[in-house]
Amino acid sequence: MRVKVKVFGDLAKSLGKEMVLDLPQGSTVGDLLAKLGKRKEPALDGDSGNGAKQSLVVLVGGLNVRFLDEEMTKLNDGDTVSLLPPAGGG
């Protein structure tokens, strides 16, 4: 199945702004993050690299996976997944 991924913020610098991934049927958000190189990109692993936890926001079809099944949220062919790193400022 094909899933469109949109990436925002600083994360887009390392992954690119938009891509289409081919995943096996029944794949989850966790599978998608693993395919994107979860171990190579600290923000995808919830770790900023200095021990501080981050809260990557993942949307599937505009819905926050935190309110679905988190990383176990099933993906479907044609889904759009958005990855938004935490924003800082004040």
C-alpha positions as CSV (number, residue, x, y, z in Angstrom):
1,M,0.0,0.0,0.0
2,R,1.1,3.6,-0.6
3,V,1.1,6.2,2.2
4,K,1.9,9.9,1.7
5,V,4.1,11.4,4.4
6,K,4.3,15.2,5.0
7,V,7.1,16.4,7.3
8,F,7.2,19.8,9.0
9,G,9.6,21.9,11.0
10,D,13.3,21.0,11.5
11,L,12.5,17.4,10.8
12,A,11.9,18.2,7.2
13,K,15.5,19.2,6.9
14,S,16.7,15.7,7.4
15,L,13.8,13.7,5.9
16,G,12.5,16.0,3.2
17,K,9.1,17.8,3.1
18,E,7.0,15.1,1.4
19,M,7.3,11.6,0.2
20,V,5.3,8.5,-0.7
21,L,6.2,5.2,1.0
22,D,5.3,1.7,0.0
23,L,4.4,-0.3,3.1
24,P,3.0,-3.9,3.5
25,Q,-0.8,-4.2,4.1
26,G,-1.6,-4.0,7.8
27,S,1.3,-1.6,8.6
28,T,1.1,0.7,11.6
29,V,2.4,4.2,12.4
30,G,5.2,2.4,14.3
31,D,6.1,0.5,11.1
32,L,6.2,3.8,9.2
33,L,8.4,5.5,11.7
34,A,10.8,2.5,11.7
35,K,11.0,2.7,7.9
36,L,11.8,6.4,8.1
37,G,14.9,5.5,10.1
38,K,13.6,5.8,13.6
39,R,17.0,5.0,15.1
40,K,18.8,7.5,12.9
41,E,16.6,10.5,13.6
42,P,16.3,11.2,17.3
43,A,13.1,13.3,17.0
44,L,11.3,10.2,15.6
45,D,12.5,8.2,18.7
46,G,11.2,10.9,21.1
47,D,14.8,11.8,22.2
48,S,16.4,15.1,21.4
49,G,19.9,13.5,21.7
50,N,20.6,15.3,25.0
51,G,18.3,13.2,27.2
52,A,15.3,15.5,26.9
53,K,12.2,13.9,25.6
54,Q,10.3,15.4,22.7
55,S,6.7,15.0,21.7
56,L,6.5,14.3,18.0
57,V,3.0,14.8,16.8
58,V,1.8,12.3,14.3
59,L,-1.4,12.8,12.4
60,V,-3.2,10.2,10.2
61,G,-5.8,11.8,8.0
62,G,-5.7,14.9,10.2
63,L,-6.3,12.9,13.4
64,N,-3.7,12.8,16.2
65,V,-2.6,9.2,16.8
66,R,-2.3,10.0,20.5
67,F,-6.2,9.8,20.5
68,L,-6.3,6.7,18.3
69,D,-4.0,3.7,19.0
70,E,-0.7,5.7,19.0
71,E,2.1,3.8,17.2
72,M,-0.3,0.8,16.8
73,T,-2.7,2.9,14.6
74,K,-3.3,0.9,11.4
75,L,-2.6,2.6,8.1
76,N,-4.6,2.2,5.0
77,D,-3.7,2.6,1.3
78,G,-3.9,6.3,0.4
79,D,-3.6,7.6,3.9
80,T,-1.7,10.9,4.6
81,V,0.5,10.9,7.6
82,S,1.9,14.3,8.9
83,L,4.9,14.5,11.2
84,L,5.2,17.6,13.3
85,P,8.2,18.0,15.7
86,P,7.6,20.0,18.9
87,A,7.8,23.8,18.5
88,G,9.6,26.0,20.9
89,G,9.4,29.6,21.6
90,G,7.9,32.1,23.9
